[in-house]
Amino acid sequence: MATLNLPLHYQAVMSYLIIEHAAGFIDFTKDVLGATEQNRTMRDENTIMHAEINIHGSTIMLADSTDTYPPQHAGMFVYVENCDQAYQKALEKGAESIMPPADQPYGRSAGVKDPFGNTWWITHTI
């Protein structure tokens, strides 16, 4: 089996979201999940053609939707330091609750739908 030569900060599989208000999504992930922005290429002064964020070593690529590329939302599972705090921050930033924080066999977990149409399962191990 050949060895992959992946660019720095990339994984073999990464989410690619096409969403409305990509800049707002980036801010949401920074505020709620501690994301860092790795790249932003603009199509014009108001539209992101391609951007990348990193959440604890995992890259998510994204772009603003267009007529040619309509929104494509995702469901994501993310480990955080504190599920309850991240859940509360998400609600404060406009997310809708899907499941309040609760202890599960795999950790403390909650679910939210962000203001951009994506579902996040926010979890920390206990």
N, CA, C and O atoms as CSV, one atom per row, in Angstrom:
chain,resi,resn,atom,element,x,y,z
A,1,MET,N,N,0.849,-1.176,0.000
A,1,MET,CA,C,0.000,0.000,0.000
A,1,MET,C,C,0.894,1.238,0.000
A,1,MET,O,O,1.845,1.314,0.778
A,2,ALA,N,N,0.600,2.196,-0.856
A,2,ALA,CA,C,1.387,3.421,-0.963
A,2,ALA,C,C,1.149,4.328,0.240
A,2,ALA,O,O,0.066,4.320,0.826
A,3,THR,N,N,2.154,5.100,0.599
A,3,THR,CA,C,2.038,6.067,1.673
A,3,THR,C,C,1.517,7.378,1.099
A,3,THR,O,O,2.035,7.870,0.096
A,4,LEU,N,N,0.504,7.936,1.727
A,4,LEU,CA,C,-0.037,9.219,1.288
A,4,LEU,C,C,0.905,10.345,1.674
A,4,LEU,O,O,1.493,10.328,2.755
A,5,ASN,N,N,1.044,11.297,0.814
A,5,ASN,CA,C,1.818,12.497,1.103
A,5,ASN,C,C,0.818,13.641,1.251
A,5,ASN,O,O,0.551,14.370,0.296
A,6,LEU,N,N,0.269,13.791,2.454
A,6,LEU,CA,C,-0.771,14.787,2.699
A,6,LEU,C,C,-0.161,16.136,3.060
A,6,LEU,O,O,0.856,16.188,3.752
A,7,PRO,N,N,-0.769,17.228,2.599
A,7,PRO,CA,C,-0.312,18.559,3.025
A,7,PRO,C,C,-0.459,18.724,4.535
A,7,PRO,O,O,-1.306,18.084,5.158
A,8,LEU,N,N,0.357,19.571,5.105
A,8,LEU,CA,C,0.315,19.871,6.533
A,8,LEU,C,C,-1.097,20.307,6.928
A,8,LEU,O,O,-1.724,21.082,6.206
A,9,HIS,N,N,-1.594,19.832,8.041
A,9,HIS,CA,C,-2.918,20.142,8.601
A,9,HIS,C,C,-4.063,19.453,7.867
A,9,HIS,O,O,-5.224,19.744,8.155
A,10,TYR,N,N,-3.779,18.551,6.932
A,10,TYR,CA,C,-4.837,17.845,6.218
A,10,TYR,C,C,-4.912,16.409,6.700
A,10,TYR,O,O,-3.923,15.847,7.172
A,11,GLN,N,N,-6.106,15.813,6.575
A,11,GLN,CA,C,-6.342,14.423,6.888
A,11,GLN,C,C,-6.801,13.735,5.602
A,11,GLN,O,O,-7.129,14.412,4.628
A,12,ALA,N,N,-6.829,12.441,5.587
A,12,ALA,CA,C,-7.217,11.711,4.381
A,12,ALA,C,C,-8.682,11.966,4.002
A,12,ALA,O,O,-9.029,11.932,2.822
A,13,VAL,N,N,-9.533,12.218,4.991
A,13,VAL,CA,C,-10.940,12.539,4.745
A,13,VAL,C,C,-11.262,13.815,5.501
A,13,VAL,O,O,-10.993,13.922,6.697
A,14,MET,N,N,-11.844,14.789,4.795
A,14,MET,CA,C,-12.227,16.057,5.423
A,14,MET,C,C,-13.612,16.451,4.926
A,14,MET,O,O,-13.964,16.203,3.773
A,15,SER,N,N,-14.383,17.061,5.798
A,15,SER,CA,C,-15.689,17.594,5.401
A,15,SER,C,C,-15.488,18.801,4.496
A,15,SER,O,O,-14.553,19.580,4.677
A,16,TYR,N,N,-16.389,18.944,3.512
A,16,TYR,CA,C,-16.410,20.141,2.672
A,16,TYR,C,C,-17.845,20.632,2.655
A,16,TYR,O,O,-18.724,19.997,2.073
A,17,LEU,N,N,-18.073,21.768,3.298
A,17,LEU,CA,C,-19.412,22.328,3.414
A,17,LEU,C,C,-19.599,23.457,2.414
A,17,LEU,O,O,-18.714,24.291,2.230
A,18,ILE,N,N,-20.737,23.474,1.783
A,18,ILE,CA,C,-21.134,24.603,0.940
A,18,ILE,C,C,-22.360,25.182,1.621
A,18,ILE,O,O,-23.410,24.543,1.678
A,19,ILE,N,N,-22.219,26.403,2.140
A,19,ILE,CA,C,-23.245,26.965,3.008
A,19,ILE,C,C,-23.488,28.433,2.701
A,19,ILE,O,O,-22.659,29.092,2.074
A,20,GLU,N,N,-24.613,28.931,3.140
A,20,GLU,CA,C,-24.882,30.362,3.090
A,20,GLU,C,C,-24.180,31.011,4.273
A,20,GLU,O,O,-24.169,30.450,5.369
A,21,HIS,N,N,-23.604,32.168,4.070
A,21,HIS,CA,C,-22.946,32.942,5.130
A,21,HIS,C,C,-21.738,32.217,5.722
A,21,HIS,O,O,-21.641,32.032,6.935
A,22,ALA,N,N,-20.830,31.815,4.855
A,22,ALA,CA,C,-19.642,31.065,5.287
A,22,ALA,C,C,-18.825,31.843,6.320
A,22,ALA,O,O,-18.276,31.245,7.246
A,23,ALA,N,N,-18.738,33.153,6.173
A,23,ALA,CA,C,-17.970,33.948,7.147
A,23,ALA,C,C,-18.603,33.850,8.533
A,23,ALA,O,O,-17.885,33.768,9.530
A,24,GLY,N,N,-19.916,33.856,8.613
A,24,GLY,CA,C,-20.600,33.694,9.891
A,24,GLY,C,C,-20.370,32.318,10.484
A,24,GLY,O,O,-20.230,32.177,11.699
A,25,PHE,N,N,-20.331,31.303,9.632
A,25,PHE,CA,C,-20.044,29.944,10.090
A,25,PHE,C,C,-18.648,29.876,10.703
A,25,PHE,O,O,-18.455,29.254,11.748
A,26,ILE,N,N,-17.686,30.510,10.057
A,26,ILE,CA,C,-16.315,30.520,10.587
A,26,ILE,C,C,-16.309,31.167,11.967
A,26,ILE,O,O,-15.703,30.630,12.894
A,27,ASP,N,N,-16.971,32.305,12.117
A,27,ASP,CA,C,-17.037,32.971,13.424
A,27,ASP,C,C,-17.712,32.091,14.465
A,27,ASP,O,O,-17.261,32.026,15.609
A,28,PHE,N,N,-18.793,31.412,14.077
A,28,PHE,CA,C,-19.512,30.505,14.985
A,28,PHE,C,C,-18.569,29.423,15.497
A,28,PHE,O,O,-18.513,29.166,16.700
A,29,THR,N,N,-17.824,28.783,14.588
A,29,THR,CA,C,-16.935,27.698,15.011
A,29,THR,C,C,-15.781,28.208,15.864
A,29,THR,O,O,-15.318,27.503,16.761
A,30,LYS,N,N,-15.318,29.412,15.599
A,30,LYS,CA,C,-14.268,29.992,16.451
A,30,LYS,C,C,-14.797,30.217,17.863
A,30,LYS,O,O,-14.148,29.844,18.841
A,31,ASP,N,N,-15.976,30.827,17.969
A,31,ASP,CA,C,-16.558,31.175,19.267
A,31,ASP,C,C,-16.994,29.953,20.065
A,31,ASP,O,O,-16.792,29.905,21.278
A,32,VAL,N,N,-17.583,28.974,19.405
A,32,VAL,CA,C,-18.178,27.836,20.102
A,32,VAL,C,C,-17.200,26.674,20.275
A,32,VAL,O,O,-17.172,26.037,21.327
A,33,LEU,N,N,-16.403,26.400,19.249
A,33,LEU,CA,C,-15.581,25.191,19.243
A,33,LEU,C,C,-14.082,25.456,19.278
A,33,LEU,O,O,-13.290,24.515,19.240
A,34,GLY,N,N,-13.683,26.718,19.348
A,34,GLY,CA,C,-12.260,27.039,19.396
A,34,GLY,C,C,-11.542,26.820,18.083
A,34,GLY,O,O,-10.332,26.596,18.073
A,35,ALA,N,N,-12.261,26.880,16.973
A,35,ALA,CA,C,-11.647,26.691,15.653
A,35,ALA,C,C,-10.642,27.792,15.357
A,35,ALA,O,O,-10.741,28.906,15.872
A,36,THR,N,N,-9.685,27.458,14.523
A,36,THR,CA,C,-8.766,28.455,13.978
A,36,THR,C,C,-8.932,28.462,12.470
A,36,THR,O,O,-9.090,27.413,11.845
A,37,GLU,N,N,-8.894,29.645,11.897
A,37,GLU,CA,C,-9.011,29.775,10.445
A,37,GLU,C,C,-7.643,29.559,9.823
A,37,GLU,O,O,-6.664,30.197,10.209
A,38,GLN,N,N,-7.583,28.649,8.852
A,38,GLN,CA,C,-6.320,28.304,8.209
A,38,GLN,C,C,-6.162,28.979,6.844
A,38,GLN,O,O,-5.044,29.230,6.394
A,39,ASN,N,N,-7.291,29.269,6.192
A,39,ASN,CA,C,-7.230,29.758,4.816
A,39,ASN,C,C,-8.561,30.415,4.473
A,39,ASN,O,O,-9.622,29.964,4.905
A,40,ARG,N,N,-8.487,31.484,3.694
A,40,ARG,CA,C,-9.702,32.111,3.162
A,40,ARG,C,C,-9.367,32.730,1.819
A,40,ARG,O,O,-8.513,33.612,1.726
A,41,THR,N,N,-10.050,32.259,0.770
A,41,THR,CA,C,-9.904,32.805,-0.575
A,41,THR,C,C,-11.259,33.355,-0.979
A,41,THR,O,O,-12.262,32.642,-0.942
A,42,MET,N,N,-11.288,34.618,-1.363
A,42,MET,CA,C,-12.544,35.274,-1.687
A,42,MET,C,C,-12.851,35.165,-3.182
A,42,MET,O,O,-11.951,35.264,-4.017
A,43,ARG,N,N,-14.123,34.960,-3.510
A,43,ARG,CA,C,-14.591,34.987,-4.897
A,43,ARG,C,C,-14.767,36.451,-5.325
A,43,ARG,O,O,-14.407,36.841,-6.435
A,44,ASP,N,N,-15.321,37.226,-4.428
A,44,ASP,CA,C,-15.457,38.676,-4.586
A,44,ASP,C,C,-15.428,39.251,-3.179
A,44,ASP,O,O,-15.132,38.512,-2.239
A,45,GLU,N,N,-15.714,40.504,-2.992
A,45,GLU,CA,C,-15.548,41.094,-1.652
A,45,GLU,C,C,-16.521,40.556,-0.615
A,45,GLU,O,O,-16.304,40.752,0.581
A,46,ASN,N,N,-17.591,39.880,-1.038
A,46,ASN,CA,C,-18.582,39.387,-0.082
A,46,ASN,C,C,-18.749,37.869,-0.060
A,46,ASN,O,O,-19.528,37.357,0.745
A,47,THR,N,N,-18.048,37.143,-0.910
A,47,THR,CA,C,-18.289,35.715,-1.058
A,47,THR,C,C,-17.000,34.913,-0.897
A,47,THR,O,O,-15.997,35.181,-1.560
A,48,ILE,N,N,-17.046,33.932,-0.012
A,48,ILE,CA,C,-15.892,33.053,0.189
A,48,ILE,C,C,-15.930,31.940,-0.855
A,48,ILE,O,O,-16.897,31.182,-0.931
A,49,MET,N,N,-14.869,31.847,-1.660
A,49,MET,CA,C,-14.746,30.792,-2.652
A,49,MET,C,C,-14.244,29.497,-1.996
A,49,MET,O,O,-14.676,28.401,-2.354
A,50,HIS,N,N,-13.332,29.640,-1.039
A,50,HIS,CA,C,-12.784,28.482,-0.329
A,50,HIS,C,C,-12.199,28.964,0.993
A,50,HIS,O,O,-11.499,29.976,1.044
A,51,ALA,N,N,-12.492,28.232,2.052
A,51,ALA,CA,C,-11.894,28.523,3.357
A,51,ALA,C,C,-11.653,27.206,4.068
A,51,ALA,O,O,-12.243,26.177,3.738
A,52,GLU,N,N,-10.768,27.265,5.056
A,52,GLU,CA,C,-10.473,26.091,5.861
A,52,GLU,C,C,-10.367,26.506,7.316
A,52,GLU,O,O,-9.739,27.509,7.655
A,53,ILE,N,N,-11.001,25.707,8.172
A,53,ILE,CA,C,-10.858,25.899,9.612
A,53,ILE,C,C,-10.274,24.620,10.188
A,53,ILE,O,O,-10.349,23.556,9.573
A,54,ASN,N,N,-9.696,24.735,11.365
A,54,ASN,CA,C,-9.132,23.578,12.044
A,54,ASN,C,C,-9.690,23.551,13.464
A,54,ASN,O,O,-9.628,24.542,14.190
A,55,ILE,N,N,-10.233,22.401,13.843
A,55,ILE,CA,C,-10.747,22.202,15.198
A,55,ILE,C,C,-9.947,21.057,15.813
A,55,ILE,O,O,-10.149,19.893,15.467
A,56,HIS,N,N,-9.053,21.390,16.714
A,56,HIS,CA,C,-8.238,20.403,17.429
A,56,HIS,C,C,-7.607,19.366,16.494
A,56,HIS,O,O,-7.643,18.166,16.766
A,57,GLY,N,N,-7.031,19.846,15.393
A,57,GLY,CA,C,-6.325,18.961,14.475
A,57,GLY,C,C,-7.153,18.421,13.327
A,57,GLY,O,O,-6.621,17.708,12.476
A,58,SER,N,N,-8.436,18.736,13.277
A,58,SER,CA,C,-9.301,18.278,12.182
A,58,SER,C,C,-9.688,19.455,11.300
A,58,SER,O,O,-10.130,20.493,11.793
A,59,THR,N,N,-9.520,19.288,10.006
A,59,THR,CA,C,-9.795,20.351,9.045
A,59,THR,C,C,-11.197,20.210,8.470
A,59,THR,O,O,-11.632,19.112,8.123
A,60,ILE,N,N,-11.896,21.335,8.373
A,60,ILE,CA,C,-13.159,21.423,7.645
A,60,ILE,C,C,-12.966,22.470,6.564
A,60,ILE,O,O,-12.553,23.595,6.844
A,61,MET,N,N,-13.265,22.095,5.330
A,61,MET,CA,C,-13.221,23.033,4.209
A,61,MET,C,C,-14.638,23.522,3.947
A,61,MET,O,O,-15.608,22.805,4.191
A,62,LEU,N,N,-14.748,24.753,3.447
A,62,LEU,CA,C,-16.071,25.307,3.212
A,62,LEU,C,C,-16.041,26.424,2.193
A,62,LEU,O,O,-14.987,26.979,1.881
A,63,ALA,N,N,-17.214,26.741,1.681
A,63,ALA,CA,C,-17.384,27.828,0.727
A,63,ALA,C,C,-18.809,28.359,0.830
A,63,ALA,O,O,-19.713,27.677,1.313
A,64,ASP,N,N,-18.985,29.589,0.364
A,64,ASP,CA,C,-20.338,30.133,0.247
A,64,ASP,C,C,-21.054,29.435,-0.899
A,64,ASP,O,O,-20.449,29.138,-1.929
A,65,SER,N,N,-22.329,29.178,-0.719
A,65,SER,CA,C,-23.130,28.582,-1.779
A,65,SER,C,C,-23.346,29.597,-2.902
A,65,SER,O,O,-23.260,30.808,-2.696
A,66,THR,N,N,-23.625,29.075,-4.081
A,66,THR,CA,C,-23.920,29.899,-5.256
A,66,THR,C,C,-25.074,29.235,-6.004
A,66,THR,O,O,-25.559,28.183,-5.589
A,67,ASP,N,N,-25.513,29.839,-7.095
A,67,ASP,CA,C,-26.546,29.200,-7.911
A,67,ASP,C,C,-26.052,27.865,-8.465
A,67,ASP,O,O,-26.823,26.912,-8.569
A,68,THR,N,N,-24.780,27.797,-8.818
A,68,THR,CA,C,-24.201,26.570,-9.358
A,68,THR,C,C,-23.974,25.526,-8.275
A,68,THR,O,O,-24.140,24.330,-8.514
A,69,TYR,N,N,-23.596,25.976,-7.085
A,69,TYR,CA,C,-23.299,25.087,-5.959
A,69,TYR,C,C,-24.216,25.435,-4.792
A,69,TYR,O,O,-23.862,26.271,-3.960
A,70,PRO,N,N,-25.396,24.804,-4.716
A,70,PRO,CA,C,-26.340,25.106,-3.637
A,70,PRO,C,C,-25.828,24.582,-2.295
A,70,PRO,O,O,-24.891,23.785,-2.257
A,71,PRO,N,N,-26.442,25.026,-1.190
A,71,PRO,CA,C,-26.003,24.584,0.135
A,71,PRO,C,C,-25.988,23.065,0.272
A,71,PRO,O,O,-26.885,22.368,-0.202
A,72,GLN,N,N,-24.936,22.570,0.940
A,72,GLN,CA,C,-24.795,21.152,1.271
A,72,GLN,C,C,-24.392,21.084,2.734
A,72,GLN,O,O,-23.231,21.303,3.080
A,73,HIS,N,N,-25.346,20.784,3.578
A,73,HIS,CA,C,-25.100,20.763,5.012
A,73,HIS,C,C,-24.572,19.407,5.456
A,73,HIS,O,O,-24.564,18.449,4.684
A,74,ALA,N,N,-24.133,19.337,6.706
A,74,ALA,CA,C,-23.553,18.098,7.221
A,74,ALA,C,C,-23.943,17.880,8.671
A,74,ALA,O,O,-24.376,18.800,9.365
A,75,GLY,N,N,-23.783,16.658,9.105
A,75,GLY,CA,C,-23.861,16.299,10.510
A,75,GLY,C,C,-22.458,15.954,10.964
A,75,GLY,O,O,-21.774,15.155,10.325
A,76,MET,N,N,-22.022,16.554,12.071
A,76,MET,CA,C,-20.645,16.353,12.529
A,76,MET,C,C,-20.620,16.007,14.012
A,76,MET,O,O,-21.441,16.486,14.794
A,77,PHE,N,N,-19.675,15.178,14.374
A,77,PHE,CA,C,-19.420,14.790,15.758
A,77,PHE,C,C,-18.101,15.438,16.144
A,77,PHE,O,O,-17.099,15.283,15.446
A,78,VAL,N,N,-18.102,16.170,17.263
A,78,VAL,CA,C,-16.887,16.882,17.668
A,78,VAL,C,C,-16.651,16.699,19.161
A,78,VAL,O,O,-17.565,16.844,19.972
A,79,TYR,N,N,-15.405,16.377,19.510
A,79,TYR,CA,C,-15.011,16.329,20.913
A,79,TYR,C,C,-14.594,17.724,21.355
A,79,TYR,O,O,-13.878,18.425,20.641
A,80,VAL,N,N,-15.047,18.117,22.535
A,80,VAL,CA,C,-14.721,19.413,23.132
A,80,VAL,C,C,-14.246,19.187,24.562
A,80,VAL,O,O,-14.371,18.090,25.107
A,81,GLU,N,N,-13.704,20.233,25.155
A,81,GLU,CA,C,-13.259,20.127,26.545
A,81,GLU,C,C,-14.432,20.051,27.510
A,81,GLU,O,O,-14.364,19.343,28.515
A,82,ASN,N,N,-15.518,20.780,27.212
A,82,ASN,CA,C,-16.666,20.824,28.114
A,82,ASN,C,C,-17.941,20.897,27.279
A,82,ASN,O,O,-18.236,21.929,26.677
A,83,CYS,N,N,-18.684,19.816,27.246
A,83,CYS,CA,C,-19.911,19.730,26.456
A,83,CYS,C,C,-20.928,20.802,26.858
A,83,CYS,O,O,-21.492,21.480,25.999
A,84,ASP,N,N,-21.160,20.951,28.162
A,84,ASP,CA,C,-22.179,21.890,28.631
A,84,ASP,C,C,-21.858,23.325,28.223
A,84,ASP,O,O,-22.742,24.062,27.787
A,85,GLN,N,N,-20.594,23.719,28.365
A,85,GLN,CA,C,-20.200,25.079,27.988
A,85,GLN,C,C,-20.323,25.299,26.482
A,85,GLN,O,O,-20.831,26.334,26.051
A,86,ALA,N,N,-19.864,24.338,25.677
A,86,ALA,CA,C,-19.956,24.478,24.224
A,86,ALA,C,C,-21.416,24.518,23.776
A,86,ALA,O,O,-21.773,25.295,22.890
A,87,TYR,N,N,-22.244,23.697,24.374
A,87,TYR,CA,C,-23.675,23.680,24.060
A,87,TYR,C,C,-24.293,25.044,24.353
A,87,TYR,O,O,-25.020,25.588,23.522
A,88,GLN,N,N,-24.010,25.596,25.527
A,88,GLN,CA,C,-24.558,26.899,25.903
A,88,GLN,C,C,-24.066,28.001,24.966
A,88,GLN,O,O,-24.846,28.858,24.552
A,89,LYS,N,N,-22.779,27.983,24.634
A,89,LYS,CA,C,-22.238,28.972,23.690
A,89,LYS,C,C,-22.927,28.856,22.333
A,89,LYS,O,O,-23.256,29.864,21.708
A,90,ALA,N,N,-23.143,27.618,21.882
A,90,ALA,CA,C,-23.811,27.411,20.593
A,90,ALA,C,C,-25.205,28.030,20.601
A,90,ALA,O,O,-25.595,28.690,19.638
A,91,LEU,N,N,-25.962,27.820,21.687
A,91,LEU,CA,C,-27.302,28.403,21.785
A,91,LEU,C,C,-27.227,29.927,21.789
A,91,LEU,O,O,-28.042,30.592,21.150
A,92,GLU,N,N,-26.252,30.479,22.507
A,92,GLU,CA,C,-26.080,31.937,22.552
A,92,GLU,C,C,-25.740,32.508,21.179
A,92,GLU,O,O,-26.055,33.663,20.892
A,93,LYS,N,N,-25.101,31.707,20.332
A,93,LYS,CA,C,-24.708,32.148,18.990
A,93,LYS,C,C,-25.754,31.788,17.934
A,93,LYS,O,O,-25.481,31.863,16.736
A,94,GLY,N,N,-26.956,31.395,18.382
A,94,GLY,CA,C,-28.064,31.190,17.455
A,94,GLY,C,C,-28.361,29.758,17.069
A,94,GLY,O,O,-29.223,29.526,16.221
A,95,ALA,N,N,-27.678,28.783,17.661
A,95,ALA,CA,C,-27.975,27.379,17.354
A,95,ALA,C,C,-29.289,26.966,17.997
A,95,ALA,O,O,-29.741,27.573,18.967
A,96,GLU,N,N,-29.886,25.935,17.446
A,96,GLU,CA,C,-31.132,25.374,17.957
A,96,GLU,C,C,-30.806,24.042,18.638
A,96,GLU,O,O,-30.041,23.241,18.101
A,97,SER,N,N,-31.373,23.811,19.796
A,97,SER,CA,C,-31.119,22.575,20.525
A,97,SER,C,C,-31.793,21.391,19.846
A,97,SER,O,O,-32.966,21.448,19.476
A,98,ILE,N,N,-31.029,20.323,19.693
A,98,ILE,CA,C,-31.570,19.047,19.232
A,98,ILE,C,C,-31.670,18.101,20.417
A,98,ILE,O,O,-32.642,17.360,20.560
A,99,MET,N,N,-30.642,18.141,21.271
A,99,MET,CA,C,-30.611,17.303,22.469
A,99,MET,C,C,-29.796,18.028,23.534
A,99,MET,O,O,-28.636,18.359,23.287
A,100,PRO,N,N,-30.365,18.285,24.709
A,100,PRO,CA,C,-29.585,18.933,25.766
A,100,PRO,C,C,-28.480,18.001,26.261
A,100,PRO,O,O,-28.553,16.791,26.049
A,101,PRO,N,N,-27.458,18.553,26.919
A,101,PRO,CA,C,-26.373,17.716,27.426
A,101,PRO,C,C,-26.892,16.614,28.346
A,101,PRO,O,O,-27.745,16.833,29.205
A,102,ALA,N,N,-26.344,15.431,28.129
A,102,ALA,CA,C,-26.710,14.273,28.948
A,102,ALA,C,C,-25.551,13.287,28.934
A,102,ALA,O,O,-24.805,13.197,27.960
A,103,ASP,N,N,-25.416,12.556,30.025
A,103,ASP,CA,C,-24.387,11.517,30.091
A,103,ASP,C,C,-24.823,10.337,29.228
A,103,ASP,O,O,-25.947,9.847,29.338
A,104,GLN,N,N,-23.914,9.897,28.374
A,104,GLN,CA,C,-24.131,8.767,27.482
A,104,GLN,C,C,-23.033,7.738,27.758
A,104,GLN,O,O,-22.054,8.066,28.428
A,105,PRO,N,N,-23.164,6.522,27.268
A,105,PRO,CA,C,-22.109,5.525,27.484
A,105,PRO,C,C,-20.749,5.952,26.915
A,105,PRO,O,O,-19.713,5.484,27.388
A,106,TYR,N,N,-20.739,6.828,25.913
A,106,TYR,CA,C,-19.511,7.271,25.247
A,106,TYR,C,C,-19.018,8.630,25.736
A,106,TYR,O,O,-17.980,9.106,25.277
A,107,GLY,N,N,-19.743,9.261,26.658
A,107,GLY,CA,C,-19.340,10.561,27.182
A,107,GLY,C,C,-20.531,11.460,27.408
A,107,GLY,O,O,-21.677,11.038,27.252
A,108,ARG,N,N,-20.265,12.696,27.774
A,108,ARG,CA,C,-21.334,13.693,27.941
A,108,ARG,C,C,-21.543,14.331,26.579
A,108,ARG,O,O,-20.594,14.820,25.967
A,109,SER,N,N,-22.780,14.328,26.104
A,109,SER,CA,C,-23.034,14.715,24.720
A,109,SER,C,C,-24.296,15.561,24.607
A,109,SER,O,O,-25.231,15.424,25.396
A,110,ALA,N,N,-24.299,16.433,23.612
A,110,ALA,CA,C,-25.452,17.272,23.295
A,110,ALA,C,C,-25.509,17.436,21.785
A,110,ALA,O,O,-24.519,17.205,21.091
A,111,GLY,N,N,-26.663,17.833,21.282
A,111,GLY,CA,C,-26.809,18.071,19.852
A,111,GLY,C,C,-27.400,19.442,19.583
A,111,GLY,O,O,-28.329,19.877,20.264
A,112,VAL,N,N,-26.850,20.118,18.581
A,112,VAL,CA,C,-27.378,21.410,18.148
A,112,VAL,C,C,-27.395,21.480,16.623
A,112,VAL,O,O,-26.618,20.809,15.943
A,113,LYS,N,N,-28.290,22.299,16.113
A,113,LYS,CA,C,-28.287,22.649,14.693
A,113,LYS,C,C,-27.821,24.092,14.625
A,113,LYS,O,O,-28.467,24.985,15.174
A,114,ASP,N,N,-26.696,24.325,13.950
A,114,ASP,CA,C,-26.152,25.679,13.895
A,114,ASP,C,C,-27.002,26.575,12.992
A,114,ASP,O,O,-27.829,26.064,12.237
A,115,PRO,N,N,-26.820,27.896,13.049
A,115,PRO,CA,C,-27.633,28.808,12.242
A,115,PRO,C,C,-27.420,28.650,10.735
A,115,PRO,O,O,-28.089,29.316,9.945
A,116,PHE,N,N,-26.490,27.771,10.327
A,116,PHE,CA,C,-26.140,27.597,8.927
A,116,PHE,C,C,-26.646,26.269,8.372
A,116,PHE,O,O,-26.375,25.927,7.221
A,117,GLY,N,N,-27.393,25.510,9.208
A,117,GLY,CA,C,-28.031,24.287,8.760
A,117,GLY,C,C,-27.304,23.000,9.085
A,117,GLY,O,O,-27.775,21.925,8.711
A,118,ASN,N,N,-26.177,23.071,9.766
A,118,ASN,CA,C,-25.401,21.873,10.107
A,118,ASN,C,C,-25.751,21.370,11.494
A,118,ASN,O,O,-26.072,22.156,12.385
A,119,THR,N,N,-25.689,20.055,11.674
A,119,THR,CA,C,-25.921,19.437,12.970
A,119,THR,C,C,-24.583,19.092,13.597
A,119,THR,O,O,-23.698,18.544,12.941
A,120,TRP,N,N,-24.447,19.419,14.874
A,120,TRP,CA,C,-23.224,19.121,15.632
A,120,TRP,C,C,-23.594,18.265,16.832
A,120,TRP,O,O,-24.501,18.605,17.591
A,121,TRP,N,N,-22.880,17.140,17.002
A,121,TRP,CA,C,-22.982,16.329,18.207
A,121,TRP,C,C,-21.728,16.671,19.009
A,121,TRP,O,O,-20.622,16.262,18.658
A,122,ILE,N,N,-21.917,17.422,20.083
A,122,ILE,CA,C,-20.844,17.985,20.891
A,122,ILE,C,C,-20.633,17.059,22.089
A,122,ILE,O,O,-21.567,16.809,22.851
A,123,THR,N,N,-19.419,16.554,22.256
A,123,THR,CA,C,-19.188,15.517,23.262
A,123,THR,C,C,-17.863,15.707,23.974
A,123,THR,O,O,-16.877,16.131,23.370
A,124,HIS,N,N,-17.844,15.393,25.262
A,124,HIS,CA,C,-16.560,15.210,25.954
A,124,HIS,C,C,-16.612,13.901,26.726
A,124,HIS,O,O,-17.669,13.467,27.184
A,125,THR,N,N,-15.449,13.288,26.857
A,125,THR,CA,C,-15.394,12.015,27.559
A,125,THR,C,C,-15.492,12.256,29.063
A,125,THR,O,O,-15.046,13.283,29.575
A,126,ILE,N,N,-16.082,11.291,29.753
A,126,ILE,CA,C,-16.231,11.409,31.204
A,126,ILE,C,C,-15.577,10.231,31.885
A,126,ILE,O,O,-15.592,10.141,33.113
